[in-house]
């Protein structure tokens, strides 16, 4: 996160949060809210070197501080620097990570550097899946996805009856695709599921992946579903642009040769699985915000519409 001034706003209070922050760092000014969302509140903390960031996670993302701390222990050059965290209260204090990739235009060239590093992290984290699951990281392992897809179909969705019917008719094919993906043999790992230019930061020539609140344990290749969507929509890349092949190959290089077919299958399944993340965020909202124009509902509908592109034909 970049150290920029923020207008002070009213903030939901957390018992003892300022005392806890001040016990970790030498605070040099007022602690101000950066943003407040249903899933987390982030505050800017001025310190001698610039600023640090306090994040208080809501129950839907309460796993994030512990997960981020473990990732920082094992991958200190690739994720947020964790200054302190409180697992019981789902709080963490992070060092500033610099400037978001978005500020330099979400250039595909930058992703050529980020994706192999991220893939190496994922490969290493395959050894720690059990620990992540034990600390409540959401379980979207490939073998669980057919059942989770059925749960999605039973949920109240912002779709027409015809659209829901199309998704329902695809259930058997979805289950068969998940089985096919599982037998390829790439193990489940951490899957960021929100890997876009606002969540990758650069400082001192080092890229770091931040904001793991949407993460799960799942097929690692599905991470690029979000990355590629943003390159299409924000950068205007056509679906057949050569950059997507270059980025796929850069990402797959640490995994080994001959995985392009598995990658394509994982991306198709990931397009259908990503609405599960948005549904989790939707279900964490108060009931009166689960309808109408809420931003979470808007995003859920966008991803459901993208999922529908995979079920026809």
C-alpha positions in Angstrom: 0.0 0.0 0.0 1.3 3.4 -0.9 1.8 6.1 1.8 -0.7 8.7 0.6 -2.8 11.2 2.7 -6.4 10.2 3.4 -9.3 12.3 4.4 -10.3 11.4 7.9 -13.6 9.6 8.1 -15.8 8.1 10.7 -14.5 4.6 11.6 -16.0 1.6 13.1 -14.1 1.3 16.4 -12.2 -1.8 17.5 -11.6 -2.2 21.2 -7.9 -1.4 21.9 -6.7 -1.1 18.3 -4.8 2.2 18.8 -3.1 0.9 21.9 -2.2 -2.3 20.1 -0.8 -0.3 17.1 1.2 2.0 19.3 2.7 -1.1 21.1 4.1 -2.3 17.8 5.4 0.9 16.1 6.3 4.5 17.0 3.3 6.4 15.7 4.1 9.9 14.5 0.6 11.4 13.9 -3.1 10.7 13.7 -4.2 7.2 12.7 -6.6 7.7 9.8 -9.0 5.4 8.0 -8.0 4.5 4.4 -11.1 2.5 3.6 -13.9 0.6 5.3 -15.5 -2.3 3.6 -17.8 -5.1 4.8 -14.9 -7.5 4.7 -12.2 -5.3 6.3 -11.2 -1.9 7.6 -7.7 -0.5 6.7 -6.1 2.4 8.5 -3.0 4.5 7.7 -0.5 4.7 10.5 2.2 7.5 10.2 5.6 6.3 11.3 9.2 7.7 11.0 9.8 6.0 7.7 6.5 7.1 6.1 3.6 4.9 7.1 2.4 1.5 8.1 -1.0 -0.1 7.6 -3.4 -1.6 10.1 -6.0 -4.0 8.8 -8.9 -5.4 10.8 -10.6 -8.3 9.0 -14.2 -9.1 9.3 -15.2 -12.8 10.1 -15.5 -13.6 6.4 -11.7 -12.9 5.9 -10.5 -13.6 9.5 -8.0 -16.1 8.2 -6.0 -13.4 6.3 -3.7 -12.2 9.1 -2.4 -15.6 10.0 -2.1 -16.7 6.4 -0.2 -13.5 5.5 2.1 -13.9 8.4 3.0 -17.5 7.4 3.6 -16.4 3.8 5.8 -13.6 5.0 7.9 -16.0 7.1 8.5 -18.2 4.1 8.5 -15.6 1.3 9.6 -12.3 2.8 10.5 -10.8 -0.6 7.2 -11.6 -2.3 4.4 -10.6 0.0 3.4 -7.9 2.5 6.0 -7.3 5.3 4.1 -8.2 8.5 5.2 -6.1 11.4 2.7 -7.7 13.8 -0.5 -9.6 13.9 -3.2 -10.7 16.3 -4.7 -14.0 15.2 -7.6 -13.9 17.7 -8.8 -10.5 16.7 -7.9 -10.9 13.0 -5.7 -7.8 13.0 -2.4 -7.2 11.3 0.1 -4.3 10.9 1.9 -4.2 7.6 4.9 -2.2 6.4 4.3 0.0 3.4 4.8 -1.9 0.1 5.3 1.0 -2.3 3.2 1.9 -5.4 0.5 -0.4 -7.0 1.2 -1.8 -10.4 -2.0 0.0 -11.5 -0.3 3.4 -11.2 2.2 2.4 -13.9 -0.6 1.2 -16.2 -1.0 -2.5 -15.5 1.5 -3.2 -18.2 1.7 -6.9 -19.4 5.5 -6.5 -19.3 5.4 -6.1 -15.5 3.4 -9.3 -15.1 6.2 -11.1 -16.9 8.3 -10.5 -13.7 5.5 -11.0 -11.2 4.0 -14.3 -12.4 7.0 -16.6 -12.2 7.8 -15.4 -8.7 4.2 -15.9 -7.7 4.2 -19.4 -9.2 7.3 -20.3 -7.2 5.5 -19.2 -4.0 2.6 -21.4 -5.0 4.8 -24.4 -5.6 6.4 -24.0 -2.2 3.1 -23.6 -0.5 1.8 -27.0 -1.7 3.7 -28.4 1.3 1.7 -26.2 3.7 -1.9 -26.8 2.5 -2.9 -28.7 5.6 -1.7 -25.9 7.8 -3.6 -23.3 5.8 -6.8 -25.3 5.9 -6.4 -25.8 9.7 -6.4 -22.1 10.1 -9.6 -21.6 8.1 -8.4 -20.6 4.7 -11.4 -21.4 2.5 -11.3 -24.9 1.0 -11.9 -24.8 -2.8 -9.7 -27.8 -3.6 -10.5 -29.2 -7.0 -12.2 -32.3 -5.6 -14.6 -30.1 -3.6 -15.7 -27.9 -6.5 -18.6 -30.0 -7.9 -20.3 -29.9 -4.5 -19.6 -26.2 -4.2 -21.1 -25.6 -7.6 -24.3 -27.3 -6.5 -24.4 -25.0 -3.5 -24.0 -22.1 -5.8 -27.0 -23.2 -7.8 -29.1 -23.5 -4.7 -28.2 -19.9 -3.7 -30.2 -16.8 -4.5 -28.4 -15.4 -7.5 -28.8 -12.2 -9.5 -29.7 -14.1 -12.7 -32.8 -14.9 -14.7 -34.4 -18.3 -14.5 -33.1 -19.1 -17.9 -29.5 -18.2 -16.9 -29.7 -20.3 -13.8 -31.1 -23.2 -15.9 -28.1 -22.9 -18.2 -25.7 -23.2 -15.2 -27.7 -26.1 -13.8 -27.6 -28.0 -17.1 -23.8 -27.7 -17.1 -23.3 -29.3 -13.6 -22.4 -32.8 -14.9 -19.9 -31.4 -17.4 -18.4 -29.2 -14.7 -18.0 -32.2 -12.4 -16.3 -34.2 -15.2 -14.0 -31.3 -16.0 -13.0 -31.1 -12.3 -12.2 -34.8 -12.3 -10.1 -34.4 -15.5 -8.2 -31.5 -13.9 -7.5 -33.4 -10.7 -6.0 -36.4 -12.5 -3.4 -34.2 -14.2 -1.6 -34.2 -10.9 -0.8 -30.5 -10.1 -1.4 -30.3 -6.4 -3.7 -27.8 -4.7 -2.0 -24.7 -3.2 -2.7 -21.1 -2.2 -4.8 -19.3 -4.8 -4.9 -15.6 -4.4 -8.2 -15.2 -6.5 -7.8 -11.4 -6.6 -4.5 -11.1 -8.4 -4.8 -7.8 -10.3 -2.9 -4.6 -10.6 -4.3 -3.0 -7.4 -3.0 -5.9 -5.3 0.6 -6.0 -6.6 3.0 -3.3 -5.3 6.5 -2.3 -6.1 9.1 -0.8 -3.8 12.9 -0.7 -4.4 12.5 -2.8 -7.6 10.7 -5.6 -5.7 7.2 -6.7 -6.5 5.0 -7.9 -3.7 1.5 -9.5 -3.7 -0.9 -8.0 -1.1 -4.4 -8.5 0.1 -5.0 -12.2 0.5 -8.5 -11.9 1.9 -10.2 -13.6 -1.2 -7.6 -16.4 -1.2 -8.4 -20.1 -1.0 -6.8 -23.5 -1.3 -7.5 -24.6 -4.8 -5.9 -25.3 -8.1 -3.0 -22.8 -8.4 -3.5 -22.1 -12.1 -6.9 -20.5 -11.5 -5.2 -17.4 -10.1 -4.8 -16.0 -13.6 -8.6 -15.9 -14.2 -8.7 -12.5 -12.5 -5.3 -11.3 -13.8 -6.4 -12.0 -17.4 -9.9 -10.5 -16.9 -8.3 -7.2 -15.8 -5.9 -7.2 -18.8 -8.9 -7.6 -21.1 -11.2 -5.0 -19.4 -8.7 -2.4 -18.2 -6.1 -2.7 -20.9 -8.3 -3.6 -23.8 -6.4 -6.7 -24.8 -8.4 -9.0 -27.1 -8.9 -12.6 -25.8 -6.6 -13.9 -28.5 -3.8 -11.3 -27.9 -0.4 -12.8 -27.9 0.4 -11.4 -24.5 -1.8 -14.0 -22.9 0.3 -16.8 -24.3 3.5 -15.1 -23.2 2.1 -14.5 -19.7 0.8 -18.1 -19.5 4.3 -19.5 -20.5 6.1 -17.2 -18.0 3.7 -18.4 -15.2 4.0 -22.1 -16.1 7.9 -22.1 -16.4 8.4 -22.8 -12.7 5.8 -25.6 -12.9 7.6 -27.5 -15.7 6.9 -28.2 -19.4 3.8 -29.5 -21.1 1.1 -27.9 -19.0 -0.6 -25.6 -21.5 -3.6 -28.0 -21.9 -4.0 -28.2 -18.1 -3.7 -24.5 -17.8 -6.5 -24.0 -20.3 -8.7 -26.4 -18.4 -8.0 -24.8 -15.1 -8.9 -21.4 -16.5 -12.3 -22.7 -17.8 -13.1 -24.2 -14.4 -11.8 -21.2 -12.6 -14.2 -18.9 -14.5 -17.0 -21.0 -13.2 -15.5 -21.3 -9.7 -14.7 -17.7 -9.1 -18.4 -16.7 -8.3 -18.0 -18.8 -5.2 -15.6 -16.2 -3.8 -18.0 -13.4 -4.6 -20.9 -15.4 -3.2 -19.0 -15.8 0.1 -18.5 -12.0 0.2 -22.2 -11.4 -0.6 -23.3 -13.8 2.1 -21.3 -11.8 4.7 -23.3 -8.7 4.0 -26.3 -7.7 6.1 -29.5 -9.0 4.6 -30.7 -5.6 3.4 -27.5 -5.1 1.3 -27.8 -8.4 -0.6 -30.2 -6.9 -3.1 -30.2 -3.9 -5.3 -27.1 -1.9 -6.3 -24.6 -3.0 -3.7 -21.1 -3.2 -5.2 -20.6 -6.8 -4.0 -23.8 -7.8 -5.8 -22.7 -6.0 -8.9 -19.4 -7.8 -8.9 -21.1 -11.2 -8.3 -23.3 -10.6 -11.3 -20.3 -9.7 -13.5 -18.6 -13.0 -12.6 -21.8 -15.0 -13.1 -22.2 -13.5 -16.5 -18.6 -14.5 -17.3 -19.3 -18.0 -16.0 -22.2 -18.3 -18.4 -19.8 -17.8 -21.3 -18.3 -21.2 -20.4 -21.5 -23.2 -20.4 -22.9 -22.8 -23.9 -21.9 -24.9 -26.8 
